[in-house]
Amino acid sequence: MSRNRRIFIVVFIVFTAIVALLAIDMASRTTAPWNKRREVERALPTARDGTAVDTMATDTLLEP
């Protein structure tokens, strides 16, 4: 195997590994479309009976 071919193979493997790691990192930071509803439920809490919870009531900065 020639020196140029060996360098090409090493660079190709390193490049492919970097791209794969970036893809895995981006995938772990995003939410799948079928999980969007659960994300909204976590951001906007509701009571067990389905009514909305008043989030302003727990804000202590608004109390005198």
N, C-alpha and C positions, 0 to 999 in steps of 0.2 A: 504494500500500500504506500503510495507516495505521500510526501509530507503535506502537500496542498490538500489532498483528499482527507487526511487525518484532521487537519485544522478545520476544514469545512464540516466534518462530522461533529467535532467538539462544539463548534459555534452553533450548529443546528440544534444539538441537544440542549445546550444552555438556553438558547432563544426559546425553544419549545417549552422548556421547564418554566421560564419566566412568564410566558404567556399563559400557561396553565395555572400558575399560582395567582396571577392577576385575575383570571376568570373565576377561580374559586373564591377569592377575596370579594370580588364584586357580587357574586351570587350569595354570599353569606350576609351581605349588608342590605340586600333588597328583600321585599316581601312579594311572595308569589301572588298572582291575581286572585286565586281562590282563597287566599288568607286575608284579603283586604277587610272583610266584614269583621273578623276577630280583632284586627288592629283598631278599628273604629270603636268597637265595644270596650277595649281596654282604655282608649283615650277618653271616652265619654261614659263614665260609669252610670249604670242604671240600678234602681232598686230591684229586689227580687220579684216584685209584682209587675215589673215592666215600666213603672213610672220613672220619670227622670229625677235624678238627684240634684238638689240645689247646691252647686259647687261654690256659689258666692257666700253661702252661710258659713263656710269653714274658713273664710278669709279673715284673718285677724287684723289686717291693716285697715279695714273699713269700719271697725268698731271704734267708738269714741274712747 
